């Protein structure tokens, strides 16, 4: 065993020498021991026989060049009719919808498990109503893979990961690229020509070329790399005339959750004293045995650039608070036989970049029931906006980890198709929380049954683009009746049990008369 303890110097990613070792002939097993017990990790291990070797400064082009030189992977190129990046609910439905219309589809997912926030890695249940509005066929597809039991932060089997895997595997026209993240794009004029993806474990890269792409990453990664127009944060009240928007624009977003729960063990359990970076006491602790969506942080940080910091802070407060409850809390009997059973290590994000389409959905559209000829999926969730909890803000100013929310109930509203393709990258669709909408409107469309219906519409439009040899905008201008016919029928299988009636909105308003903008 090497005597050097790693990770105790500096406060950022950097190389640290572990020392020298003489290896015996044959196979050697290399292992790391986490001395902290709390999500310790490294990004790379560099083995060399050159005593004077100095790896490149960590990060950026130098590190990428070093990795490429050492690994010497050959980058393959594959061509498809449609490439979907993002394997959450929106991406799954987009890929399947297009595949059922005859497209050869690549589905890229940067995790080993499909489902995004609905996977057992994050454990957020599906929400919203499917099969509603003018296009009642939309959403039936979700019955095929949706989990049957509701609840956030439940045991992993609630979320039925294998059911999602089987759903995608059953489609012969889909090639799944699991554990692979998009890292760059090539452009041809105003179109994406290809996306380069990289395996998150091996570093191996693959280039995927296609005439059509869909950004279902949540963070709008493909759109950003392609130079698509985007927005982030809260628009000012006057920009779209939204009463729920702040007076002035700002960078606040809805936060990301790290969920967790403890388990009754029926015997006394211990937990180490964890007193690093944040103090908990009787005046500010959270006297709970689990934390679900309200354990939300990073609302005043960049959810993309600072994602790791946001996640680590979420972990820090969970472990610090639990340490206080186990070792110091006055209600000792509540916690003495409980043990942390699950703590998420993947952020459950709500909001970051939003790509801008030919139409930007805003509060006024919903409030006034603005009618659009290209009405597509129907949103039913309330305008559900999250912000830092006021008491948590007093206790942890600027570093809140609990959220509050306000619900503005809505009537079912059919969202324009024009919100689902980029206004300046001609062959780019988008579905999921990075669709074309304001911060306020995102409050209703972001729940996952709704994003699944977005994906289904995008896949239908991609199928029509493939059929007619056109780009997304042309579907609105020249092939809208054909898209409407598909949306009314839906592409989900018939005679699938209706298992998606949990976590629907508590209240729906009556639909007012249609309003036409002057």
C-alpha positions as CSV (number, residue, x, y, z in Angstrom):
1,X,0.0,0.0,0.0
2,X,1.2,3.5,-0.9
3,X,1.7,5.7,2.1
4,X,0.6,9.0,0.5
5,X,-2.9,10.2,1.3
6,X,-4.5,11.9,-1.7
7,X,-6.9,14.7,-2.0
8,X,-5.9,16.7,1.1
9,X,-4.1,19.5,-0.7
10,X,-5.7,22.4,-2.7
11,X,-9.3,23.1,-3.3
12,X,-9.7,22.3,-6.9
13,X,-9.1,19.4,-9.4
14,X,-5.3,18.9,-9.7
15,X,-2.7,16.2,-10.1
16,X,-1.1,14.8,-6.9
17,X,1.7,12.3,-6.8
18,X,0.9,9.1,-5.1
19,X,4.5,8.0,-4.9
20,X,6.6,5.2,-6.4
21,X,6.0,1.4,-6.3
22,X,7.8,-1.6,-7.8
23,X,5.4,-4.0,-9.4
24,X,5.8,-7.8,-9.6
25,X,5.5,-9.5,-12.9
26,X,2.0,-10.5,-13.9
27,X,-1.4,-8.9,-13.3
28,X,-1.6,-6.2,-10.6
29,X,-4.8,-5.0,-9.1
30,X,-5.1,-1.2,-8.4
31,X,-7.7,0.0,-5.9
32,X,-8.5,3.2,-4.1
33,X,-9.7,3.4,-0.5
34,X,-12.0,6.2,0.4
35,X,-10.8,7.4,3.8
36,X,-13.6,10.0,4.1
37,X,-16.5,7.6,3.6
38,X,-18.3,10.5,1.9
39,X,-18.3,10.3,-1.9
40,X,-14.5,10.5,-2.3
41,X,-13.5,10.3,-6.0
42,X,-10.8,10.9,-8.5
43,X,-11.0,11.6,-12.2
44,X,-7.9,9.9,-13.6
45,X,-4.9,7.8,-12.6
46,X,-1.7,8.3,-14.5
47,X,0.9,5.5,-14.4
48,X,4.3,6.1,-15.8
49,X,7.8,4.6,-15.7
50,X,9.4,8.0,-16.3
51,X,10.5,9.4,-13.0
52,X,10.6,12.9,-14.4
53,X,7.2,12.9,-16.1
54,X,4.9,15.8,-15.3
55,X,1.3,15.5,-16.6
56,X,-0.2,18.5,-18.2
57,X,-1.9,21.1,-16.1
58,X,-5.3,19.8,-15.2
59,X,-8.3,20.8,-17.3
60,X,-8.9,22.1,-20.8
61,X,-7.1,21.3,-24.0
62,X,-3.8,20.1,-22.4
63,X,-5.6,17.4,-20.5
64,X,-7.6,16.3,-23.5
65,X,-4.5,16.1,-25.6
66,X,-2.7,14.0,-22.9
67,X,-5.7,11.6,-22.6
68,X,-5.9,11.2,-26.4
69,X,-2.1,10.5,-26.7
70,X,-2.1,7.9,-23.9
71,X,-5.3,6.1,-24.8
72,X,-4.9,6.2,-28.6
73,X,-8.5,5.4,-29.4
74,X,-9.6,5.2,-33.0
75,X,-12.7,7.4,-33.4
76,X,-15.4,5.7,-35.4
77,X,-18.1,7.6,-37.3
78,X,-21.7,6.4,-37.7
79,X,-24.5,7.9,-39.7
80,X,-28.2,8.0,-38.7
81,X,-31.4,9.6,-39.8
82,X,-31.9,11.2,-36.4
83,X,-29.6,11.7,-33.4
84,X,-31.2,12.3,-29.9
85,X,-28.9,13.4,-27.2
86,X,-30.3,12.9,-23.7
87,X,-31.8,9.7,-22.4
88,X,-34.3,11.1,-20.0
89,X,-38.0,10.7,-20.5
90,X,-38.1,13.4,-23.3
91,X,-35.2,11.8,-25.2
92,X,-36.6,8.2,-24.8
93,X,-39.9,9.3,-26.3
94,X,-38.3,11.4,-29.1
95,X,-36.2,8.4,-30.1
96,X,-39.0,5.9,-30.0
97,X,-41.5,8.1,-31.8
98,X,-39.1,8.6,-34.7
99,X,-38.0,5.0,-34.7
100,X,-41.7,3.8,-35.1
101,X,-41.9,6.1,-38.1
102,X,-39.0,4.4,-39.8
103,X,-36.0,6.5,-38.8
104,X,-32.7,5.0,-37.9
105,X,-32.1,6.7,-34.5
106,X,-29.1,7.1,-32.2
107,X,-30.0,7.7,-28.6
108,X,-27.2,9.1,-26.5
109,X,-27.3,8.9,-22.7
110,X,-24.6,10.2,-20.4
111,X,-25.5,7.8,-17.6
112,X,-25.5,4.0,-17.6
113,X,-29.3,4.1,-16.7
114,X,-32.1,5.6,-18.8
115,X,-34.7,7.9,-17.4
116,X,-32.9,11.0,-16.2
117,X,-34.5,12.4,-13.1
118,X,-36.9,9.4,-13.1
119,X,-34.1,6.8,-12.8
120,X,-33.1,5.1,-9.6
121,X,-30.1,7.4,-9.5
122,X,-32.3,10.5,-8.9
123,X,-35.7,9.0,-7.9
124,X,-38.2,11.7,-9.0
125,X,-41.6,10.3,-9.9
126,X,-43.4,11.1,-13.1
127,X,-45.9,14.0,-13.1
128,X,-48.6,15.6,-15.2
129,X,-51.5,14.3,-17.2
130,X,-51.2,12.4,-20.5
131,X,-53.7,11.9,-23.2
132,X,-55.5,15.2,-22.8
133,X,-56.3,18.2,-25.0
134,X,-56.7,18.4,-28.8
135,X,-54.1,15.6,-29.4
136,X,-55.3,12.9,-27.0
137,X,-53.1,10.3,-28.5
138,X,-50.0,11.9,-27.1
139,X,-48.5,10.3,-23.9
140,X,-50.0,6.8,-24.2
141,X,-46.5,5.7,-25.0
142,X,-45.5,6.5,-21.4
143,X,-47.7,3.7,-20.2
144,X,-45.3,1.3,-21.8
145,X,-42.4,2.1,-19.5
146,X,-43.7,4.3,-16.7
147,X,-43.4,3.1,-13.2
148,X,-46.6,2.1,-11.4
149,X,-46.0,3.5,-8.0
150,X,-45.7,7.1,-7.1
151,X,-43.4,8.9,-4.7
152,X,-40.1,10.7,-4.6
153,X,-37.0,9.4,-2.8
154,X,-38.4,5.8,-2.6
155,X,-36.4,2.5,-2.8
156,X,-34.8,2.1,-6.2
157,X,-37.2,-0.6,-7.5
158,X,-40.0,1.9,-7.5
159,X,-38.6,3.5,-10.6
160,X,-38.4,0.3,-12.7
161,X,-35.2,1.0,-14.6
162,X,-35.3,-2.3,-16.4
163,X,-38.7,-1.5,-17.8
164,X,-37.2,1.6,-19.5
165,X,-34.2,-0.3,-20.8
166,X,-36.6,-3.0,-22.3
167,X,-38.7,-0.2,-23.9
168,X,-35.8,1.1,-25.8
169,X,-34.2,-2.3,-26.5
170,X,-37.5,-3.4,-28.2
171,X,-37.1,-0.8,-30.9
172,X,-34.9,-2.2,-33.7
173,X,-34.4,1.2,-35.2
174,X,-32.7,2.6,-32.1
175,X,-29.0,2.3,-31.3
176,X,-28.4,3.2,-27.6
177,X,-25.1,4.8,-26.7
178,X,-25.1,4.5,-22.9
179,X,-22.6,6.2,-20.6
180,X,-21.6,8.6,-23.3
181,X,-21.6,12.4,-23.2
182,X,-21.7,14.9,-26.1
183,X,-18.5,16.9,-26.1
184,X,-18.4,18.8,-29.4
185,X,-20.3,19.4,-32.6
186,X,-19.4,20.1,-36.2
187,X,-21.5,22.5,-38.2
188,X,-22.3,22.9,-41.9
189,X,-23.7,26.3,-42.3
190,X,-26.6,26.8,-39.9
191,X,-27.0,23.0,-39.4
192,X,-25.4,20.5,-37.0
193,X,-23.5,18.0,-39.2
194,X,-22.3,15.7,-36.4
195,X,-21.9,15.3,-32.7
196,X,-18.9,13.8,-31.0
197,X,-19.7,11.7,-27.9
198,X,-17.2,10.4,-25.3
199,X,-17.6,7.4,-23.0
200,X,-17.5,8.6,-19.4
201,X,-15.4,5.7,-18.3
202,X,-13.0,4.8,-21.1
203,X,-12.7,8.2,-22.8
204,X,-13.3,6.6,-26.2
205,X,-15.0,9.0,-28.7
206,X,-17.5,8.3,-31.5
207,X,-18.8,10.7,-34.1
208,X,-22.5,10.6,-34.9
209,X,-23.6,12.2,-38.2
210,X,-27.2,12.9,-39.2
211,X,-29.5,15.4,-41.0
212,X,-31.5,15.9,-37.9
213,X,-30.7,16.2,-34.2
214,X,-32.7,16.7,-30.9
215,X,-31.3,18.3,-27.8
216,X,-32.9,16.5,-24.9
217,X,-29.9,17.1,-22.5
218,X,-31.8,19.4,-20.2
219,X,-28.7,21.7,-20.1
220,X,-29.2,22.5,-23.9
221,X,-25.7,21.2,-24.5
222,X,-26.0,20.6,-28.2
223,X,-27.7,23.9,-28.9
224,X,-25.1,25.7,-26.9
225,X,-22.2,24.0,-28.7
226,X,-24.0,24.7,-32.1
227,X,-24.4,28.4,-31.4
228,X,-28.2,28.3,-30.9
229,X,-29.9,31.2,-29.2
230,X,-30.7,30.5,-25.6
231,X,-31.8,32.1,-22.3
232,X,-31.0,31.3,-18.6
233,X,-32.4,32.8,-15.4
234,X,-35.5,34.8,-14.9
235,X,-36.8,37.3,-17.5
236,X,-38.0,40.7,-16.3
237,X,-41.7,41.3,-16.0
238,X,-41.9,43.6,-19.0
239,X,-40.1,41.3,-21.5
240,X,-43.1,39.0,-21.9
241,X,-45.7,40.8,-19.8
242,X,-45.6,38.1,-17.0
243,X,-47.1,39.0,-13.7
244,X,-45.2,36.2,-12.0
245,X,-41.8,37.4,-13.3
246,X,-39.6,39.6,-11.1
247,X,-39.5,43.4,-11.9
248,X,-35.9,43.1,-13.2
249,X,-34.3,40.1,-14.9
250,X,-31.8,38.1,-12.8
251,X,-29.8,34.9,-12.9
252,X,-31.9,32.9,-10.4
253,X,-33.1,29.5,-11.5
254,X,-35.0,26.7,-9.9
255,X,-32.5,24.6,-8.0
256,X,-31.4,21.0,-8.1
257,X,-32.2,18.3,-5.5
258,X,-30.1,15.7,-3.8
259,X,-32.7,13.4,-2.2
260,X,-32.0,11.0,0.6
261,X,-33.6,8.8,3.2
262,X,-32.8,6.9,6.4
263,X,-34.0,3.5,7.5
264,X,-35.1,2.1,10.9
265,X,-32.6,-0.6,11.8
266,X,-34.1,-1.9,15.1
267,X,-30.7,-1.6,16.7
268,X,-28.5,1.2,17.8
269,X,-26.4,2.6,14.9
270,X,-23.6,5.1,14.8
271,X,-22.6,7.9,12.4
272,X,-19.2,9.7,12.5
273,X,-19.0,13.3,13.7
274,X,-19.0,15.2,10.4
275,X,-18.0,18.8,11.2
276,X,-16.6,20.2,8.0
277,X,-17.4,23.5,6.5
278,X,-20.9,24.0,7.9
279,X,-22.3,24.1,11.5
280,X,-25.6,22.5,12.5
281,X,-27.1,22.9,16.0
282,X,-30.5,23.0,17.7
283,X,-31.1,26.4,16.2
284,X,-30.8,25.5,12.5
285,X,-30.9,21.7,12.1
286,X,-33.5,19.9,10.0
287,X,-35.2,17.4,12.3
288,X,-36.2,14.9,9.6
289,X,-35.6,11.3,8.6
290,X,-35.6,11.9,4.9
291,X,-35.3,14.6,2.3
292,X,-37.0,14.8,-1.1
293,X,-37.6,17.5,-3.6
294,X,-37.5,20.4,-1.1
295,X,-33.8,19.6,-0.4
296,X,-32.9,21.9,-3.3
297,X,-29.8,24.0,-3.8
298,X,-27.9,26.1,-6.3
299,X,-30.7,28.5,-7.1
300,X,-28.3,31.4,-7.2
301,X,-25.5,29.5,-9.0
302,X,-24.9,28.4,-12.5
303,X,-26.4,24.9,-12.7
304,X,-24.1,23.9,-15.5
305,X,-20.6,25.4,-14.8
306,X,-21.0,24.9,-11.0
307,X,-22.9,21.6,-11.1
308,X,-20.3,19.7,-9.2
309,X,-20.1,22.4,-6.5
310,X,-23.8,22.4,-6.2
311,X,-24.0,18.6,-5.9
312,X,-21.2,18.5,-3.3
313,X,-22.8,21.2,-1.2
314,X,-26.0,19.2,-1.3
315,X,-24.1,16.2,0.0
316,X,-22.3,18.3,2.6
317,X,-25.5,19.5,4.2
318,X,-27.1,16.1,4.3
319,X,-24.1,14.5,6.0
320,X,-23.5,17.4,8.4
321,X,-27.2,17.6,9.4
322,X,-27.4,13.8,9.9
323,X,-24.3,13.9,12.0
324,X,-25.8,16.4,14.3
325,X,-29.1,14.4,14.5
326,X,-27.3,11.2,15.4
327,X,-24.7,12.6,17.8
328,X,-26.2,15.7,19.4
329,X,-30.0,16.0,18.8
330,X,-32.1,16.3,22.0
331,X,-34.7,13.9,20.6
332,X,-32.1,11.1,20.6
333,X,-34.6,8.2,20.5
334,X,-35.9,9.3,17.1
335,X,-32.5,8.8,15.5
336,X,-30.6,6.3,17.6
337,X,-31.7,3.2,15.6
338,X,-31.8,4.9,12.2
339,X,-29.1,4.8,9.5
340,X,-28.7,6.6,6.2
341,X,-29.9,4.1,3.7
342,X,-29.7,6.1,0.4
343,X,-28.2,9.4,-0.6
344,X,-28.4,10.4,-4.3
345,X,-25.1,11.2,-6.0
346,X,-26.6,12.6,-9.2
347,X,-28.2,16.0,-9.2
348,X,-31.9,16.2,-10.0
349,X,-31.9,19.5,-12.0
350,X,-35.0,21.6,-12.7
351,X,-33.6,24.5,-14.8
352,X,-30.6,25.7,-16.6
353,X,-30.4,26.9,-20.3
354,X,-33.5,27.1,-22.4
355,X,-33.2,27.1,-26.2
356,X,-35.2,29.7,-28.1
357,X,-37.5,28.6,-30.9
358,X,-39.7,30.3,-33.4
359,X,-42.1,30.8,-30.5
360,X,-41.3,31.3,-26.8
361,X,-44.0,30.0,-24.5
362,X,-44.9,32.6,-21.8
363,X,-47.4,33.0,-18.9
364,X,-49.7,35.1,-21.1
365,X,-50.2,32.2,-23.5
366,X,-51.6,30.0,-20.7
367,X,-53.5,32.7,-18.7
368,X,-55.4,33.9,-21.8
369,X,-55.6,30.5,-23.5
370,X,-53.9,31.9,-26.6
371,X,-54.9,29.6,-29.6
372,X,-52.2,28.4,-31.9
373,X,-52.7,26.5,-35.1
374,X,-49.8,24.3,-34.3
375,X,-51.0,23.3,-30.8
376,X,-49.2,20.1,-29.8
377,X,-48.7,18.5,-26.4
378,X,-50.9,19.7,-23.5
379,X,-49.4,21.0,-20.2
380,X,-51.5,20.4,-17.1
381,X,-49.2,21.0,-14.1
382,X,-49.5,24.2,-12.2
383,X,-47.1,27.1,-12.8
384,X,-44.9,25.7,-10.1
385,X,-42.0,28.0,-9.4
386,X,-39.3,27.2,-6.8
387,X,-37.2,29.7,-4.8
388,X,-35.1,29.6,-1.6
389,X,-37.1,28.9,1.6
390,X,-37.3,32.1,3.6
391,X,-36.3,30.5,6.9
392,X,-33.5,28.6,5.3
393,X,-32.3,31.9,3.8
394,X,-32.1,33.4,7.2
395,X,-30.1,30.5,8.6
396,X,-27.9,30.0,5.6
397,X,-27.9,33.3,3.6
398,X,-26.7,32.7,0.0
399,X,-26.2,29.0,0.7
400,X,-29.8,27.8,1.0
401,X,-30.5,24.1,0.6
402,X,-34.3,24.1,1.1
403,X,-36.8,25.5,-1.3
404,X,-40.4,26.8,-1.2
405,X,-42.8,27.0,-4.0
406,X,-45.9,28.8,-5.2
407,X,-48.5,27.1,-7.4
408,X,-50.6,29.0,-9.9
409,X,-53.3,26.6,-11.1
410,X,-53.9,26.5,-14.8
411,X,-56.3,25.0,-17.3
412,X,-55.0,22.4,-19.7
413,X,-53.1,24.2,-22.4
414,X,-51.8,22.9,-25.8
415,X,-48.3,24.3,-26.5
416,X,-47.2,25.3,-30.0
417,X,-45.0,23.0,-32.0
418,X,-42.8,26.0,-32.8
419,X,-41.4,25.8,-29.2
420,X,-39.7,22.5,-30.1
421,X,-37.1,23.5,-32.7
422,X,-34.3,26.1,-32.7
423,X,-34.9,29.4,-34.3
424,X,-31.4,29.7,-35.7
425,X,-29.9,26.1,-35.9
426,X,-32.0,24.8,-38.8
427,X,-32.0,21.1,-38.1
428,X,-32.1,21.1,-34.3
429,X,-35.2,20.0,-32.3
430,X,-35.4,20.3,-28.5
431,X,-37.6,18.5,-25.9
432,X,-37.5,18.6,-22.1
433,X,-36.8,21.4,-19.8
434,X,-34.6,23.1,-22.4
435,X,-37.6,23.8,-24.7
436,X,-38.4,27.3,-25.8
437,X,-40.2,29.0,-22.9
438,X,-39.7,31.6,-20.2
439,X,-38.6,30.8,-16.7
440,X,-42.2,31.3,-15.6
441,X,-43.7,29.0,-18.3
442,X,-41.1,26.4,-17.4
443,X,-42.9,26.0,-14.1
444,X,-45.7,24.1,-15.8
445,X,-44.0,22.2,-18.7
446,X,-41.0,20.8,-16.9
447,X,-42.6,17.7,-15.3
448,X,-41.7,14.5,-16.9
449,X,-45.0,13.1,-18.4
450,X,-45.2,16.5,-20.1
451,X,-41.7,16.4,-21.4
452,X,-42.3,12.8,-22.6
453,X,-45.1,14.2,-24.8
454,X,-42.8,16.9,-26.1
455,X,-40.4,14.1,-27.1
456,X,-43.2,12.2,-28.8
457,X,-44.1,15.3,-30.9
458,X,-40.4,15.9,-31.8
459,X,-40.0,12.3,-32.9
460,X,-43.1,12.6,-35.1
461,X,-41.8,15.8,-36.7
462,X,-38.4,14.1,-37.2
463,X,-40.2,11.3,-39.0
464,X,-41.9,13.7,-41.3
465,X,-38.7,15.6,-41.9
466,X,-37.1,12.3,-42.9
467,X,-40.1,11.4,-45.1
468,X,-40.2,14.7,-47.0
469,X,-36.5,15.6,-46.9
470,X,-37.1,18.9,-45.0
471,X,-36.0,20.6,-41.8
472,X,-38.1,21.2,-38.6
473,X,-39.5,24.6,-39.5
474,X,-40.9,23.3,-42.8
475,X,-43.2,20.9,-40.8
476,X,-45.0,24.0,-39.4
477,X,-45.2,25.8,-42.8
478,X,-45.9,22.9,-45.1
479,X,-46.7,19.7,-43.3
480,X,-48.7,20.7,-40.3
481,X,-51.9,18.7,-41.2
482,X,-49.8,15.5,-41.3
483,X,-48.3,16.2,-38.0
484,X,-51.7,16.9,-36.4
485,X,-53.0,13.6,-37.7
486,X,-50.1,11.8,-36.0
487,X,-50.5,13.7,-32.8
488,X,-54.2,12.9,-32.6
489,X,-53.5,9.2,-33.0
490,X,-50.3,9.0,-30.9
491,X,-47.6,6.4,-31.4
492,X,-48.0,4.5,-28.2
493,X,-49.1,1.0,-28.3
494,X,-52.8,0.2,-27.8
495,X,-54.2,-1.9,-24.9
496,X,-51.5,-1.0,-22.5
497,X,-52.7,-0.8,-18.8
498,X,-53.6,2.8,-17.7
499,X,-51.0,2.9,-15.0
500,X,-50.2,6.7,-15.0
501,X,-52.8,8.3,-12.7
502,X,-50.6,9.2,-9.8
503,X,-48.9,12.6,-9.2
504,X,-51.4,14.4,-11.4
505,X,-52.1,18.1,-10.6
506,X,-54.4,18.6,-7.6
507,X,-56.5,21.1,-9.4
508,X,-57.3,22.1,-13.0
509,X,-59.2,25.2,-14.0
510,X,-62.0,25.3,-16.5
511,X,-60.7,26.0,-20.0
512,X,-61.7,29.6,-21.0
513,X,-62.6,30.6,-24.5
514,X,-59.8,30.6,-27.0
515,X,-57.9,33.9,-27.4
516,X,-56.3,35.0,-30.6
517,X,-53.4,37.4,-30.4
518,X,-53.9,40.6,-32.4
